[in-house]
Structure formats: C-alpha cells, structure tokens
Amino acid sequence: MSVTILVVVAFGAALWMLGLTGGRWPEGSTTPEQTLLRLCLGDRSRMQRLISREYSRAPGIDYEEAMRRAIERLAWGRALSADDGGR
C-alpha cells in the first residue's frame, strides 16, 4: 500500500510542478523523457513502444504529450497492481 501512495504522490508532484512552470519542465530537473526511461528501467525500445501506443490512441498529440500520457498510464498501472497485491 505504501508503494502505491509514493507513486501517486510523486506523480501528483510532477504534474503540479509541470502546471507551475506553464507546461515546461524547470531547468535542471528530470525531463519527461528521463522519467519515462527510468520507469521503463532503461529499456529504450519499451519506452518507444509506449510512446507509439499513445500516438496511435491520439494521433494529433505531440511528443511531449505522448510521453506525459505514457508516464501517466504506466504509473497508474503500477499503482493498480500494487493495490491488488501484484495479482
């Protein structure tokens, strides 16, 4: 349960920070690409597959939005699996 809370709080803080900076990540902070790559455990091909999937779901979005949606979907999926005991 505590892992879920940490994921949700971290994700909420990232979205809050993004809102404060007018949709741009502050200099010196982790970029969405770095965050997604970390969530993919360094697997760039997985990261690209997730971004491609977001493009296919919403063809008009840009790269930043595709990454943001992939991060959100990945974080949400992990939070759900932590809630049900990883089943």
N, CA, C and O atoms as a MOPAC input file, in Angstrom:
PM7 MOZYME 1SCF
protein

 N      0.82100 1    -1.19200 1     0.00000 1
 C      0.00000 1     0.00000 1     0.00000 1
 C      0.86300 1     1.25400 1     0.00000 1
 O      0.52800 1     2.22500 1    -0.67900 1
 N      1.97300 1     1.26000 1     0.74900 1
 C      2.80800 1     2.46000 1     0.82000 1
 C      3.48900 1     2.76100 1    -0.50900 1
 O      3.74600 1     3.92600 1    -0.81200 1
 N      3.78700 1     1.74500 1    -1.30400 1
 C      4.38800 1     1.96100 1    -2.62000 1
 C      3.39300 1     2.70500 1    -3.50300 1
 O      3.76400 1     3.61900 1    -4.24000 1
 N      2.14400 1     2.31200 1    -3.42200 1
 C      1.09700 1     2.96900 1    -4.20300 1
 C      1.01000 1     4.44500 1    -3.84100 1
 O      0.93900 1     5.30600 1    -4.71900 1
 N      1.01600 1     4.72400 1    -2.57400 1
 C      0.92800 1     6.11200 1    -2.11200 1
 C      2.12400 1     6.91000 1    -2.62000 1
 O      1.96700 1     8.04200 1    -3.07700 1
 N      3.31200 1     6.32800 1    -2.54200 1
 C      4.51100 1     7.02100 1    -3.01900 1
 C      4.43700 1     7.30300 1    -4.51300 1
 O      4.80700 1     8.39200 1    -4.95300 1
 N      3.96700 1     6.34600 1    -5.29400 1
 C      3.85000 1     6.54000 1    -6.74300 1
 C      2.85800 1     7.64800 1    -7.05200 1
 O      3.12800 1     8.52000 1    -7.87800 1
 N      1.71200 1     7.61400 1    -6.38800 1
 C      0.67800 1     8.61600 1    -6.63400 1
 C      1.15100 1    10.00000 1    -6.21700 1
 O      0.92300 1    10.97300 1    -6.93600 1
 N      1.80600 1    10.10300 1    -5.06600 1
 C      2.30500 1    11.39400 1    -4.59200 1
 C      3.38500 1    11.93100 1    -5.52600 1
 O      3.37700 1    13.11600 1    -5.86000 1
 N      4.31100 1    11.07800 1    -5.95100 1
 C      5.37400 1    11.51300 1    -6.86000 1
 C      4.79900 1    11.97200 1    -8.19100 1
 O      5.22500 1    12.98700 1    -8.74300 1
 N      3.83700 1    11.22800 1    -8.70100 1
 C      3.22100 1    11.60100 1    -9.96100 1
 C      2.45200 1    12.91000 1    -9.82100 1
 O      2.51800 1    13.77400 1   -10.69500 1
 N      1.72400 1    13.05100 1    -8.72000 1
 C      0.99200 1    14.29100 1    -8.46700 1
 C      1.92500 1    15.47700 1    -8.34400 1
 O      1.62500 1    16.55700 1    -8.85200 1
 N      3.05500 1    15.29200 1    -7.67700 1
 C      4.02900 1    16.37100 1    -7.53400 1
 C      4.60800 1    16.76600 1    -8.88800 1
 O      4.81900 1    17.95000 1    -9.15400 1
 N      4.86400 1    15.77900 1    -9.74300 1
 C      5.39900 1    16.07900 1   -11.07500 1
 C      4.37900 1    16.87200 1   -11.89500 1
 O      4.73700 1    17.84100 1   -12.56500 1
 N      3.11300 1    16.46300 1   -11.84000 1
 C      2.07900 1    17.20300 1   -12.56600 1
 C      1.89700 1    18.60600 1   -12.00800 1
 O      1.70300 1    19.56000 1   -12.76200 1
 N      1.96100 1    18.73100 1   -10.68600 1
 C      1.84100 1    20.04100 1   -10.04400 1
 C      2.98600 1    20.95000 1   -10.49600 1
 O      2.76600 1    22.11500 1   -10.83000 1
 N      4.20700 1    20.41100 1   -10.50400 1
 C      5.36900 1    21.19000 1   -10.93100 1
 C      5.23500 1    21.58700 1   -12.39700 1
 O      5.58500 1    22.70600 1   -12.77100 1
 N      4.73800 1    20.69000 1   -13.21700 1
 C      4.53100 1    20.99000 1   -14.62600 1
 C      3.52000 1    22.12200 1   -14.78900 1
 O      3.68900 1    22.99100 1   -15.64500 1
 N      2.48100 1    22.11200 1   -13.97700 1
 C      1.48900 1    23.18500 1   -14.01100 1
 C      2.06200 1    24.52000 1   -13.57200 1
 O      1.71000 1    25.55800 1   -14.13200 1
 N      2.93500 1    24.50800 1   -12.58600 1
 C      3.54200 1    25.75200 1   -12.09000 1
 C      4.47200 1    26.39400 1   -13.10600 1
 O      4.65400 1    27.61100 1   -13.10900 1
 N      5.05300 1    25.58400 1   -13.95900 1
 C      6.03100 1    26.09600 1   -14.91700 1
 C      5.42500 1    26.33300 1   -16.28700 1
 O      6.14900 1    26.46100 1   -17.27500 1
 N      4.11100 1    26.39300 1   -16.35400 1
 C      3.44800 1    26.66500 1   -17.62200 1
 C      3.61000 1    25.54600 1   -18.63700 1
 O      3.66300 1    25.80400 1   -19.84000 1
 N      3.69000 1    24.30000 1   -18.16400 1
 C      3.79100 1    23.16300 1   -19.07700 1
 C      5.20700 1    22.83600 1   -19.49200 1
 O      5.41500 1    21.93000 1   -20.29900 1
 N      6.18800 1    23.54800 1   -18.96300 1
 C      7.59600 1    23.26300 1   -19.28600 1
 C      8.28600 1    22.76900 1   -18.03600 1
 O      8.00900 1    23.23800 1   -16.93200 1
 N      9.18300 1    21.82400 1   -18.21500 1
 C      9.92400 1    21.30000 1   -17.07300 1
 C     11.01400 1    22.30200 1   -16.69300 1
 O     11.69800 1    22.83100 1   -17.57000 1
 N     11.18300 1    22.56900 1   -15.39200 1
 C     12.22000 1    23.51300 1   -14.96300 1
 C     13.61400 1    23.02200 1   -15.33600 1
 O     13.87200 1    21.82000 1   -15.38900 1
 N     14.50600 1    23.97300 1   -15.59200 1
 C     15.88800 1    23.62000 1   -15.92000 1
 C     16.50500 1    22.84600 1   -14.76100 1
 O     16.26500 1    23.15500 1   -13.59400 1
 N     17.29000 1    21.85300 1   -15.09300 1
 C     17.98300 1    21.07200 1   -14.07300 1
 C     17.12900 1    19.97900 1   -13.45800 1
 O     17.63100 1    19.20600 1   -12.64200 1
 N     15.85800 1    19.88800 1   -13.81900 1
 C     15.01100 1    18.83700 1   -13.26900 1
 C     14.95300 1    17.67000 1   -14.25800 1
 O     15.46300 1    17.75200 1   -15.37600 1
 N     14.33800 1    16.61600 1   -13.82800 1
 C     14.18700 1    15.44600 1   -14.67600 1
 C     13.16300 1    15.74300 1   -15.75900 1
 O     12.07500 1    16.24000 1   -15.46700 1
 N     13.49700 1    15.44900 1   -16.98000 1
 C     12.58000 1    15.67500 1   -18.09700 1
 C     11.58800 1    14.51600 1   -18.18000 1
 O     11.82800 1    13.45800 1   -17.59900 1
 N     10.48700 1    14.70200 1   -18.88900 1
 C      9.55400 1    13.58900 1   -19.06200 1
 C     10.22500 1    12.37200 1   -19.71100 1
 O      9.92700 1    11.23100 1   -19.35700 1
 N     11.12500 1    12.62100 1   -20.65400 1
 C     11.81900 1    11.51000 1   -21.30900 1
 C     12.66800 1    10.72900 1   -20.30200 1
 O     12.68200 1     9.49800 1   -20.32800 1
 N     13.36700 1    11.42900 1   -19.42600 1
 C     14.17200 1    10.75700 1   -18.40300 1
 C     13.29200 1     9.98400 1   -17.43200 1
 O     13.63800 1     8.87900 1   -17.01500 1
 N     12.14600 1    10.57400 1   -17.07200 1
 C     11.22200 1     9.90700 1   -16.16400 1
 C     10.67800 1     8.63100 1   -16.78600 1
 O     10.64700 1     7.58400 1   -16.13800 1
 N     10.24600 1     8.71500 1   -18.04600 1
 C      9.69600 1     7.54500 1   -18.72000 1
 C     10.76200 1     6.46700 1   -18.88700 1
 O     10.48200 1     5.28300 1   -18.69900 1
 N     11.96600 1     6.86300 1   -19.23600 1
 C     13.04900 1     5.89400 1   -19.38300 1
 C     13.33800 1     5.19900 1   -18.04900 1
 O     13.58800 1     3.99400 1   -18.01700 1
 N     13.30200 1     5.95400 1   -16.95700 1
 C     13.50900 1     5.36900 1   -15.62600 1
 C     12.38300 1     4.38300 1   -15.30200 1
 O     12.63800 1     3.29500 1   -14.78700 1
 N     11.14100 1     4.76500 1   -15.60300 1
 C     10.01000 1     3.87200 1   -15.35400 1
 C     10.08500 1     2.60600 1   -16.19900 1
 O      9.56200 1     1.56100 1   -15.81100 1
 N     10.73600 1     2.70500 1   -17.35500 1
 C     10.93500 1     1.54100 1   -18.24400 1
 C     12.22100 1     0.79300 1   -17.91100 1
 O     12.64100 1    -0.09300 1   -18.65500 1
 N     12.84000 1     1.15000 1   -16.79900 1
 C     14.06900 1     0.50600 1   -16.32400 1
 C     15.19300 1     0.57000 1   -17.35000 1
 O     15.97500 1    -0.36900 1   -17.49600 1
 N     15.25800 1     1.70200 1   -18.06100 1
 C     16.32600 1     1.92700 1   -19.02700 1
 C     16.11000 1     1.28000 1   -20.39200 1
 O     16.98100 1     1.35800 1   -21.26000 1
 N     14.97300 1     0.64900 1   -20.58700 1
 C     14.67900 1    -0.04500 1   -21.84200 1
 C     14.09200 1     0.94700 1   -22.85400 1
 O     12.89500 1     1.23200 1   -22.83600 1
 N     14.95600 1     1.46800 1   -23.73900 1
 C     14.51800 1     2.47700 1   -24.71000 1
 C     13.48800 1     1.94300 1   -25.69900 1
 O     12.59500 1     2.67900 1   -26.11800 1
 N     13.60200 1     0.67300 1   -26.07500 1
 C     12.62500 1     0.12800 1   -27.01800 1
 C     11.23700 1     0.05600 1   -26.37300 1
 O     10.23100 1     0.30100 1   -27.03800 1
 N     11.18300 1    -0.27600 1   -25.09500 1
 C      9.89400 1    -0.27200 1   -24.39300 1
 C      9.34000 1     1.14700 1   -24.31700 1
 O      8.14500 1     1.36700 1   -24.51300 1
 N     10.21400 1     2.10600 1   -24.03200 1
 C      9.79400 1     3.50000 1   -23.97000 1
 C      9.19800 1     3.93400 1   -25.31000 1
 O      8.14800 1     4.57600 1   -25.34000 1
 N      9.85000 1     3.59400 1   -26.40100 1
 C      9.35600 1     3.96200 1   -27.72700 1
 C      8.03300 1     3.26500 1   -28.05100 1
 O      7.16100 1     3.85500 1   -28.68900 1
 N      7.88400 1     2.01300 1   -27.61300 1
 C      6.61300 1     1.31300 1   -27.83400 1
 C      5.47300 1     2.00500 1   -27.08700 1
 O      4.37300 1     2.14800 1   -27.62100 1
 N      5.74000 1     2.43300 1   -25.85100 1
 C      4.70800 1     3.12800 1   -25.07400 1
 C      4.32900 1     4.45900 1   -25.72200 1
 O      3.15300 1     4.81800 1   -25.78100 1
 N      5.32800 1     5.18000 1   -26.20400 1
 C      5.06100 1     6.46100 1   -26.87300 1
 C      4.27300 1     6.21600 1   -28.15600 1
 O      3.32100 1     6.93900 1   -28.44900 1
 N      4.66400 1     5.20400 1   -28.91800 1
 C      3.95000 1     4.86900 1   -30.15400 1
 C      2.49800 1     4.50100 1   -29.87600 1
 O      1.59800 1     4.86500 1   -30.63200 1
 N      2.28300 1     3.77900 1   -28.79000 1
 C      0.91900 1     3.39500 1   -28.42900 1
 C      0.08000 1     4.64100 1   -28.13600 1
 O     -1.09100 1     4.70700 1   -28.51100 1
 N      0.68300 1     5.62900 1   -27.46500 1
 C     -0.05600 1     6.86400 1   -27.17400 1
 C     -0.35400 1     7.63200 1   -28.45600 1
 O     -1.42800 1     8.21900 1   -28.58700 1
 N      0.58300 1     7.63600 1   -29.40600 1
 C      0.32900 1     8.26700 1   -30.70900 1
 C     -0.84200 1     7.58800 1   -31.42300 1
 O     -1.67500 1     8.25900 1   -32.03300 1
 N     -0.90000 1     6.26500 1   -31.34400 1
 C     -1.98300 1     5.55700 1   -32.02900 1
 C     -3.33200 1     5.82000 1   -31.36200 1
 O     -4.36400 1     5.81700 1   -32.03300 1
 N     -3.33100 1     6.04700 1   -30.05600 1
 C     -4.57800 1     6.34200 1   -29.35000 1
 C     -5.06200 1     7.76600 1   -29.62000 1
 O     -6.26600 1     8.02300 1   -29.64700 1
 N     -4.11900 1     8.68800 1   -29.82100 1
 C     -4.46600 1    10.09200 1   -30.06400 1
 C     -3.50100 1    10.65200 1   -31.10300 1
 O     -2.50700 1    11.27900 1   -30.73700 1
 N     -3.77000 1    10.44100 1   -32.38600 1
 C     -2.83400 1    10.78700 1   -33.45500 1
 C     -2.39000 1    12.25500 1   -33.50000 1
 O     -1.31200 1    12.53500 1   -34.02600 1
 N     -3.15600 1    13.18000 1   -32.98500 1
 C     -2.80500 1    14.58800 1   -33.08900 1
 C     -1.88400 1    15.11600 1   -32.00100 1
 O     -1.53600 1    16.29700 1   -32.01800 1
 N     -1.48000 1    14.27400 1   -31.05400 1
 C     -0.66300 1    14.78100 1   -29.94700 1
 C      0.79900 1    14.92200 1   -30.35100 1
 O      1.25900 1    14.29300 1   -31.30400 1
 N      1.52300 1    15.76300 1   -29.60700 1
 C      2.94900 1    15.92300 1   -29.86800 1
 C      3.74600 1    14.94600 1   -28.99300 1
 O      3.17900 1    14.21300 1   -28.18200 1
 N      5.06000 1    14.95500 1   -29.17500 1
 C      5.95200 1    14.01800 1   -28.48400 1
 C      5.87800 1    14.18700 1   -26.97000 1
 O      5.81500 1    13.19900 1   -26.24000 1
 N      5.88500 1    15.43900 1   -26.49100 1
 C      5.81400 1    15.70600 1   -25.04600 1
 C      4.52600 1    15.14300 1   -24.45200 1
 O      4.54300 1    14.53000 1   -23.38500 1
 N      3.41000 1    15.35400 1   -25.14900 1
 C      2.12500 1    14.85100 1   -24.66100 1
 C      2.09500 1    13.32800 1   -24.68200 1
 O      1.55100 1    12.71100 1   -23.76600 1
 N      2.66600 1    12.71900 1   -25.70300 1
 C      2.72300 1    11.25500 1   -25.77000 1
 C      3.52900 1    10.70000 1   -24.59800 1
 O      3.14800 1     9.69100 1   -24.00400 1
 N      4.63600 1    11.35400 1   -24.26500 1
 C      5.43800 1    10.91800 1   -23.11800 1
 C      4.65900 1    11.09600 1   -21.81700 1
 O      4.65600 1    10.21100 1   -20.96200 1
 N      3.99700 1    12.24700 1   -21.67200 1
 C      3.23300 1    12.51400 1   -20.45100 1
 C      2.14800 1    11.45300 1   -20.25900 1
 O      1.94900 1    10.95100 1   -19.15300 1
 N      1.45500 1    11.12100 1   -21.33800 1
 C      0.40000 1    10.10700 1   -21.25700 1
 C      0.97100 1     8.72800 1   -20.96600 1
 O      0.36900 1     7.95500 1   -20.22000 1
 N      2.11600 1     8.41100 1   -21.54000 1
 C      2.74600 1     7.10800 1   -21.28100 1
 C      3.16900 1     7.00400 1   -19.81900 1
 O      3.00100 1     5.95800 1   -19.19200 1
 N      3.72100 1     8.09600 1   -19.27600 1
 C      4.11500 1     8.11700 1   -17.85900 1
 C      2.88900 1     7.91100 1   -16.98700 1
 O      2.90200 1     7.10700 1   -16.05500 1
 N      1.82800 1     8.64800 1   -17.30000 1
 C      0.60400 1     8.55200 1   -16.51100 1
 C      0.02400 1     7.13500 1   -16.55600 1
 O     -0.35100 1     6.57900 1   -15.52300 1
 N     -0.04600 1     6.56200 1   -17.75200 1
 C     -0.60700 1     5.22100 1   -17.90700 1
 C      0.26000 1     4.18800 1   -17.17800 1
 O     -0.26900 1     3.28500 1   -16.53000 1
 N      1.57800 1     4.31800 1   -17.28000 1
 C      2.48800 1     3.38100 1   -16.62800 1
 C      2.40600 1     3.51900 1   -15.10600 1
 O      2.33600 1     2.51500 1   -14.39800 1
 N      2.41500 1     4.73900 1   -14.60800 1
 C      2.33100 1     4.96500 1   -13.16600 1
 C      0.98600 1     4.47900 1   -12.62800 1
 O      0.92800 1     3.86600 1   -11.56300 1
 N     -0.08200 1     4.75000 1   -13.35500 1
 C     -1.41400 1     4.32600 1   -12.92400 1
 C     -1.50200 1     2.80100 1   -12.90000 1
 O     -2.06400 1     2.22800 1   -11.96600 1
 N     -0.95800 1     2.15100 1   -13.90500 1
 C     -0.96500 1     0.68900 1   -13.95100 1
 C     -0.18600 1     0.08100 1   -12.79900 1
 O     -0.59800 1    -0.93500 1   -12.23900 1
 N      0.92400 1     0.68400 1   -12.44500 1
 C      1.71500 1     0.17700 1   -11.31800 1
 C      0.99000 1     0.40200 1   -10.00300 1
 O      1.04500 1    -0.44100 1    -9.10800 1
 N      0.31300 1     1.53100 1    -9.88200 1
 C     -0.43700 1     1.81100 1    -8.66000 1
 C     -1.56100 1     0.78800 1    -8.49800 1
 O     -1.81700 1     0.30400 1    -7.39600 1
 N     -2.22400 1     0.46700 1    -9.60400 1
 C     -3.30900 1    -0.51100 1    -9.53700 1
 C     -2.77500 1    -1.88300 1    -9.17500 1
 O     -3.38900 1    -2.58900 1    -8.37400 1
 N     -1.63100 1    -2.28200 1    -9.75400 1
 C     -1.11500 1    -3.58700 1    -9.43000 1
 C     -0.58100 1    -3.66600 1    -8.02000 1
 O     -0.58200 1    -4.74700 1    -7.43100 1
 N     -0.12800 1    -2.56800 1    -7.45800 1
 C      0.31000 1    -2.56400 1    -6.06000 1
 C     -0.89900 1    -2.69900 1    -5.13100 1
 O     -0.80300 1    -3.31600 1    -4.07000 1
 N     -2.03600 1    -2.12300 1    -5.53100 1
 C     -3.25500 1    -2.20400 1    -4.71600 1
 C     -3.81300 1    -3.61900 1    -4.63200 1
 O     -4.34800 1    -4.01100 1    -3.59500 1
 N     -3.69400 1    -4.37600 1    -5.69500 1
 C     -4.27300 1    -5.72100 1    -5.67500 1
 C     -3.23500 1    -6.78500 1    -5.30800 1
 O     -3.43900 1    -7.97400 1    -5.55400 1
 N     -2.13900 1    -6.35300 1    -4.72500 1
 C     -1.12500 1    -7.28800 1    -4.27600 1
 C     -0.27200 1    -7.85500 1    -5.39100 1
 O      0.37000 1    -8.89000 1    -5.20900 1
 N     -0.24900 1    -7.18700 1    -6.56500 1
 C      0.56400 1    -7.63600 1    -7.67600 1
 C     -0.05900 1    -8.75700 1    -8.47900 1
 O      0.61900 1    -9.38400 1    -9.29300 1
 N     -1.34800 1    -9.02300 1    -8.26400 1
 C     -2.02400 1   -10.10000 1    -8.99000 1
 C     -2.32700 1    -9.70900 1   -10.40100 1
 O     -2.89600 1   -10.50200 1   -11.15200 1

